[in-house]
Amino acid sequence: MIIRRKNMDISPIKLMQMKGKLNRFQNAHPKLVPFLNAASARMEEGSIFAITVTSPDGSKIETNLKLSKEDVEFLKEAAELSRGTF
């Protein structure tokens, strides 16, 4: 059985595998979920979402984006979907 949502095929088996991986990821990084919960409560139109990735050698790549109303709606819907799926 395959669940079809908005042009995406989601296999229930793949969902179960991802749930296990998500649990391991959350256990390895326990500060992430509380941070994301706190950040999501503050996300509103005009908020700046900044991301920095630093490799082991110290080199960095950075980007940011200013959230639009549509961005905020999408992020809220994605959060709701992830809570319902996992």
C-alpha positions in Angstrom: 0.0 0.0 0.0 1.2 3.5 -0.9 -0.1 6.7 0.6 -0.4 9.5 -1.9 -0.2 13.1 -0.7 0.4 16.1 -2.8 2.3 14.3 -5.5 4.4 12.3 -3.1 4.4 8.5 -2.7 4.9 7.4 0.9 5.5 3.8 1.6 4.3 2.7 5.1 7.4 0.5 5.4 9.6 3.5 4.6 7.7 5.6 7.2 8.4 2.9 9.9 12.1 2.9 8.9 12.2 6.7 9.1 10.5 6.6 12.5 13.3 4.5 13.9 15.9 6.7 12.4 14.2 9.8 13.7 14.1 8.3 17.2 17.9 7.5 17.0 18.6 11.0 15.7 16.6 12.6 18.5 18.3 10.5 21.1 21.7 11.5 19.7 20.8 15.2 19.7 18.4 15.7 22.7 18.7 19.6 22.5 17.4 19.8 19.0 13.7 19.1 19.5 13.3 21.6 22.4 15.1 24.2 20.4 12.9 23.6 17.3 9.8 23.8 19.5 10.9 27.1 21.1 11.9 28.5 17.7 8.7 27.4 16.0 6.7 29.4 18.6 8.6 32.5 17.5 8.4 32.0 13.8 6.2 34.6 12.1 6.2 36.6 8.9 9.4 38.6 8.7 11.4 36.3 10.9 14.9 35.5 9.6 15.8 31.8 9.4 19.6 31.4 9.4 21.6 28.2 8.9 25.3 27.7 9.3 27.1 24.4 8.6 30.7 24.1 9.8 32.7 21.2 8.5 35.4 19.4 10.7 38.1 21.4 9.0 36.5 24.7 10.1 35.1 25.8 6.7 31.6 27.2 6.8 28.7 27.7 4.5 25.9 30.0 5.6 22.5 31.1 4.3 19.4 32.8 5.6 15.9 33.6 4.5 13.2 35.9 5.5 10.0 34.0 6.2 6.9 35.0 4.2 3.4 34.3 5.4 3.3 31.3 3.0 6.6 30.0 4.5 5.2 30.2 8.0 2.0 28.4 7.0 4.1 25.6 5.2 6.4 25.1 8.3 3.3 24.9 10.6 1.7 22.3 8.2 4.9 20.3 8.0 5.2 20.2 11.8 1.6 19.1 12.1 2.2 16.4 9.4 5.3 15.1 11.1 3.5 14.9 14.5 0.6 13.0 12.8 2.9 10.7 10.8 5.5 9.9 13.5 
